[in-house]
Amino acid sequence: EDQVTQSPEALRLQEGESSSLNCSYTVSGLRGLFWYRQDPGKGPEFLFTLYSAGEEKEKERLKATLTKKESFLHITAPKPEDSATYLCAGETSGSRLTFGEGTQLTVNP
Amino acid sequence: DVKVTQSSRYLVKRTGEKVFLECVQDMDHENMFWYRQDPGLGLRLIYFSYDVKMKEKGDIPEGYSVSREKKERFSLILESASTNQTSMYLCASSLYPDDREHGYTFGSGTRLTVV
């Protein structure tokens, strides 16, 4: 069974305190690993797609990396506006996404 | 930018009612999806569609049906609403498999409460 697990469930940081979010996956025939950001009361917003181990992508203070079993979302010097829930998802055959439960990030000023 | 519009942000319905959730996308996407999102359970796929009049069951289709009569519109139907269907419902569309670089585009969600 395809499974995506995220940790920690919640993370509280001080502004400027860098950290990483983890996404472990067991997805047969993984075609892509996706990261989304979700603000309260809104739908998820696409951030990155990663395809193969060793790949990295960056966007402002965020960098996503991929290994054969995990993906990490590194947040460098976060700001309060980075507070959100971050979701990862694995794509299987049939272009379906299996989502993790998310990590709720709070960045305090 | 692609826009996915869900007709209602909040809905309150009574047990046993037939409920329609509407979703429209404006970018000619082939694929459309309905998810529900619950605390501790994440996003779970209810139904999806790769083309007009096509539908496929997701992971939790029981108690739901869908309709896709036009490419831009994908409707989720709760045949007889029950309290355990109280949830946030999210519609998404995509150009998969031709365009993974933009992921899915989600609507803002409909928070449905069944009383």
Interface residues (C-beta under 8 A of the other chain):
Chain A: R31 G32 F34 Y36 G41 K42 G43 P44 E45 F46 T49 Y51 L87 A89 E91 G94 S95 R96 L97 T98 F99 G100 E101 G102
Chain B: V4 N31 Y35 G40 L41 G42 L43 R44 L45 F48 Y50 E56 G58 L90 A92 S94 Y96 P97 R100 E101 H102 G103 Y104 T105 F106 G107 S108 G109
